[in-house]
Amino acid sequence: MEVLNPIAIRALNHLIQGESWAQARLIAHSGAQLRIDSGFFVLQLSIDERGLFHVGDKALQADVSISLPSDMPARFLFNRDTLFSSVKLGGSADIAESLAFVLRNLHWDAEADLAQLVGDIPARRIARLGQTLATAIQDAVGRVAENLSEYAVEEAGMLAVSSDVTAFGSAVSCLRDDVGRLEKRISRL
């Protein structure tokens, strides 16, 4: 997966160069070594004096290590909020906090990049089409997941209905309390 490293670095730098605040925040940590591990690829990075990423030296100890969850691509596409909460950071707290803030708040202006290739009006239309398609795909996946869970509970009986589980838990609690009272009565005799 070494082939993906230059592509990932180039994409990150492109996003950072579009956000001056991100570059300024990373400049404070120039020289820092980062290790990003996603399970299927490991990326060793360093931050240069301009606040951009470069291939890091694998012989050096990483100042910050980032472990991404194995389901990162799905979370990235469908639920980014849970992606950032499931990332594990290790190492220097100051660098990790700055890096997490930058990565969480970077936004790609795809329309501006498209405009350089095809012009403003087509880029706007393509971007709107892309947003519409992305929303439609997310809705469709959500409906399929909802239908599968409903089938597993209602039709196939593979899962218990939540109200049944709650009722069972209440019955167990009531039985526990009754047994406790019975034990007290027996101990008095």
C-alpha positions as CSV (number, residue, x, y, z in Angstrom):
1,M,0.0,0.0,0.0
2,E,3.1,2.2,-0.3
3,V,1.6,3.5,-3.6
4,L,-1.2,5.2,-1.7
5,N,1.1,7.2,0.5
6,P,2.0,10.0,-2.0
7,I,-1.6,10.2,-3.1
8,A,-2.8,10.6,0.5
9,I,-0.1,13.2,1.3
10,R,-0.9,15.2,-1.8
11,A,-4.6,15.1,-1.0
12,L,-4.0,16.3,2.6
13,N,-1.7,19.0,1.5
14,H,-4.2,20.2,-1.1
15,L,-6.9,20.5,1.6
16,I,-4.5,22.2,4.1
17,Q,-3.3,24.7,1.4
18,G,-7.0,25.7,0.9
19,E,-7.3,26.6,4.6
20,S,-4.7,29.1,5.8
21,W,-5.7,28.6,9.5
22,A,-4.8,24.9,9.2
23,Q,-1.4,25.6,7.8
24,A,-0.8,28.2,10.5
25,R,-1.8,25.7,13.2
26,L,0.5,23.0,11.9
27,I,3.5,25.3,11.5
28,A,3.8,25.4,15.3
29,H,4.6,21.6,15.1
30,S,7.1,21.6,12.3
31,G,9.4,18.6,12.5
32,A,6.9,16.4,14.3
33,Q,6.6,12.8,13.1
34,L,3.1,11.2,12.8
35,R,2.1,7.6,12.3
36,I,-1.4,6.9,10.9
37,D,-2.5,3.2,11.1
38,S,-5.7,2.1,9.5
39,G,-5.2,-1.6,9.5
40,F,-4.7,-1.9,5.7
41,F,-2.2,0.9,5.4
42,V,0.3,2.7,7.6
43,L,1.3,6.2,6.8
44,Q,4.4,7.8,8.3
45,L,4.3,11.6,8.0
46,S,6.3,14.6,9.1
47,I,5.2,18.3,9.2
48,D,7.5,20.7,7.5
49,E,8.1,24.4,8.3
50,R,5.3,25.5,6.0
51,G,2.7,23.4,7.8
52,L,2.5,20.7,5.1
53,F,2.9,17.0,5.3
54,H,5.8,15.0,3.8
55,V,6.9,11.3,3.9
56,G,8.2,10.8,7.4
57,D,11.3,8.9,8.5
58,K,10.4,5.4,9.6
59,A,13.6,5.2,11.6
60,L,12.4,8.0,13.9
61,Q,9.9,7.5,16.7
62,A,6.5,9.0,16.0
63,D,5.5,12.0,18.1
64,V,1.8,11.1,17.6
65,S,0.2,7.9,16.5
66,I,-3.3,7.8,15.1
67,S,-5.2,4.5,14.9
68,L,-8.2,4.5,12.6
69,P,-11.1,2.1,13.0
70,S,-11.4,-0.8,10.5
71,D,-14.7,0.5,9.2
72,M,-13.3,3.9,8.5
73,P,-14.4,4.1,4.8
74,A,-18.0,3.4,5.7
75,R,-18.0,5.9,8.6
76,F,-16.3,8.5,6.4
77,L,-19.0,8.2,3.8
78,F,-22.1,7.8,6.0
79,N,-21.4,9.1,9.5
80,R,-18.3,11.3,10.0
81,D,-19.2,12.3,13.5
82,T,-18.7,8.7,14.8
83,L,-15.5,8.4,12.7
84,F,-13.7,11.1,14.7
85,S,-14.9,9.8,18.0
86,S,-13.6,6.3,17.3
87,V,-10.1,7.5,16.3
88,K,-7.4,6.7,18.9
89,L,-4.6,9.2,19.4
90,G,-1.4,8.5,21.3
91,G,1.7,10.5,22.0
92,S,2.2,14.2,22.5
93,A,-1.1,15.7,23.6
94,D,-0.4,19.2,22.2
95,I,0.4,17.9,18.7
96,A,-2.4,15.4,18.8
97,E,-5.0,18.0,19.8
98,S,-3.8,20.4,17.0
99,L,-3.8,17.6,14.4
100,A,-7.3,16.4,15.5
101,F,-8.7,19.9,15.3
102,V,-7.2,20.4,11.8
103,L,-8.4,17.1,10.4
104,R,-11.9,17.4,11.9
105,N,-12.4,20.9,10.4
106,L,-10.8,20.5,7.0
107,H,-13.3,20.8,4.2
108,W,-12.8,20.1,0.5
109,D,-14.2,22.7,-1.9
110,A,-14.8,20.3,-4.7
111,E,-16.7,22.9,-6.7
112,A,-13.7,25.3,-6.8
113,D,-11.4,22.4,-8.0
114,L,-13.9,21.4,-10.6
115,A,-14.3,25.0,-11.8
116,Q,-10.6,25.1,-12.7
117,L,-11.2,22.1,-15.0
118,V,-14.6,22.7,-16.6
119,G,-15.6,26.3,-15.7
120,D,-17.9,27.8,-13.0
121,I,-21.3,26.9,-14.3
122,P,-20.7,23.3,-15.1
123,A,-18.8,22.9,-11.8
124,R,-21.8,24.3,-9.9
125,R,-24.1,21.9,-11.7
126,I,-21.9,18.9,-11.2
127,A,-21.4,19.7,-7.5
128,R,-25.2,20.0,-7.0
129,L,-25.7,16.7,-8.8
130,G,-23.0,15.1,-6.6
131,Q,-24.7,16.4,-3.4
132,T,-28.1,15.2,-4.6
133,L,-26.7,11.7,-5.4
134,A,-24.8,11.5,-2.1
135,T,-28.0,12.4,-0.2
136,A,-30.0,9.9,-2.2
137,I,-27.4,7.1,-1.6
138,Q,-27.3,7.8,2.1
139,D,-31.1,7.8,2.3
140,A,-31.3,4.5,0.4
141,V,-28.7,2.8,2.6
142,G,-30.5,4.0,5.7
143,R,-33.8,2.7,4.4
144,V,-32.3,-0.7,3.5
145,A,-30.7,-1.0,7.0
146,E,-34.0,-0.1,8.6
147,N,-35.9,-2.6,6.5
148,L,-33.3,-5.3,7.3
149,S,-33.6,-4.6,11.0
150,E,-37.4,-4.6,10.8
151,Y,-37.3,-8.0,9.0
152,A,-34.9,-9.5,11.5
153,V,-37.2,-8.4,14.4
154,E,-40.7,-8.7,13.0
155,E,-40.6,-11.3,10.2
156,A,-37.7,-13.7,10.9
157,G,-37.8,-13.5,14.7
158,M,-34.0,-13.4,14.7
159,L,-33.9,-10.5,17.2
160,A,-36.1,-9.6,20.1
161,V,-38.4,-6.6,20.1
162,S,-37.0,-3.9,22.3
163,S,-40.3,-3.7,24.3
164,D,-40.1,-7.4,25.0
165,V,-36.5,-7.0,26.2
166,T,-37.6,-4.1,28.5
167,A,-40.5,-6.1,29.9
168,F,-38.3,-9.1,30.5
169,G,-35.8,-6.9,32.4
170,S,-38.6,-5.4,34.5
171,A,-39.9,-8.9,35.3
172,V,-36.4,-10.1,36.4
173,S,-36.0,-7.0,38.6
174,C,-39.4,-7.6,40.2
175,L,-38.5,-11.3,40.7
176,R,-35.2,-10.3,42.3
177,D,-37.0,-8.0,44.7
178,D,-39.5,-10.7,45.6
179,V,-36.8,-13.2,46.3
180,G,-35.0,-10.7,48.5
181,R,-38.1,-10.1,50.5
182,L,-38.7,-13.9,50.8
183,E,-35.2,-14.4,52.0
184,K,-35.7,-11.8,54.8
185,R,-38.9,-13.5,55.9
186,I,-37.2,-16.9,56.0
187,S,-34.3,-15.4,58.0
188,R,-36.7,-14.0,60.6
189,L,-38.1,-17.5,61.2
